[in-house]
């Protein structure tokens, strides 16, 4: 029998696993927009947004690792 806490942990893991590719997609969209940007300022904005998405992905991966370690101990 799986406890409510374990179910909650598994749900969080699923959400994060599902979210990581979305962060990569967003990064790719911003990088493509940067390449076609009409001005330097716009290009820099889209590049910054892409970098932010990379940071989001890194944070999600770190949290995922912690959750997976916690769930394997339980």
C-alpha positions as CSV (number, residue, x, y, z in Angstrom):
1,X,0.0,0.0,0.0
2,X,1.4,3.4,-1.0
3,X,1.1,6.1,1.6
4,X,-0.4,9.5,0.8
5,X,3.0,11.1,1.3
6,X,4.5,8.7,-1.3
7,X,1.7,9.4,-3.7
8,X,2.3,13.1,-3.3
9,X,6.0,12.7,-3.8
10,X,5.4,10.6,-7.0
11,X,3.0,13.3,-8.3
12,X,5.7,16.0,-7.7
13,X,8.2,13.9,-9.6
14,X,5.8,13.4,-12.5
15,X,5.1,17.2,-12.6
16,X,8.8,18.0,-12.7
17,X,9.6,15.3,-15.3
18,X,6.8,16.8,-17.5
19,X,8.0,20.4,-16.9
20,X,11.7,19.9,-17.9
21,X,11.0,19.5,-21.7
22,X,8.7,22.6,-21.5
23,X,11.6,24.7,-20.2
24,X,13.8,23.5,-23.1
25,X,11.0,24.3,-25.6
26,X,10.7,27.8,-24.2
27,X,14.5,28.2,-24.4
28,X,14.5,27.1,-28.0
29,X,11.6,29.5,-28.9
30,X,13.5,32.4,-27.3
31,X,16.8,31.5,-29.0
32,X,15.0,31.4,-32.4
33,X,13.4,34.8,-31.6
34,X,16.8,36.2,-30.7
35,X,18.2,35.1,-34.1
36,X,15.4,37.0,-35.9
37,X,15.3,39.9,-33.6
38,X,15.0,43.3,-35.4
39,X,17.1,45.2,-32.9
40,X,20.1,44.5,-30.6
41,X,17.9,45.3,-27.6
42,X,15.3,42.7,-28.6
43,X,18.0,40.1,-29.3
44,X,19.5,40.7,-25.8
45,X,16.0,40.4,-24.3
46,X,15.3,37.0,-25.9
47,X,18.8,35.7,-25.1
48,X,18.2,36.7,-21.5
49,X,14.9,34.9,-21.5
50,X,16.5,31.8,-22.9
51,X,19.1,31.9,-20.2
52,X,16.4,32.2,-17.6
53,X,14.7,29.1,-19.0
54,X,18.1,27.2,-18.7
55,X,18.2,28.2,-15.1
56,X,14.6,27.0,-14.5
57,X,15.6,23.6,-16.1
58,X,18.7,23.3,-13.8
59,X,16.6,24.1,-10.7
60,X,14.0,21.5,-11.7
61,X,16.6,18.9,-12.3
62,X,18.2,19.6,-8.9
63,X,14.8,19.3,-7.2
64,X,14.0,16.2,-9.1
65,X,17.2,14.6,-8.0
66,X,16.4,15.4,-4.3
67,X,12.9,14.1,-4.6
68,X,14.1,10.9,-6.2
69,X,16.7,10.4,-3.5
70,X,14.0,11.0,-0.8
71,X,11.5,8.6,-2.4
72,X,14.1,5.8,-2.8
73,X,14.8,6.1,0.9
74,X,11.2,5.8,1.9
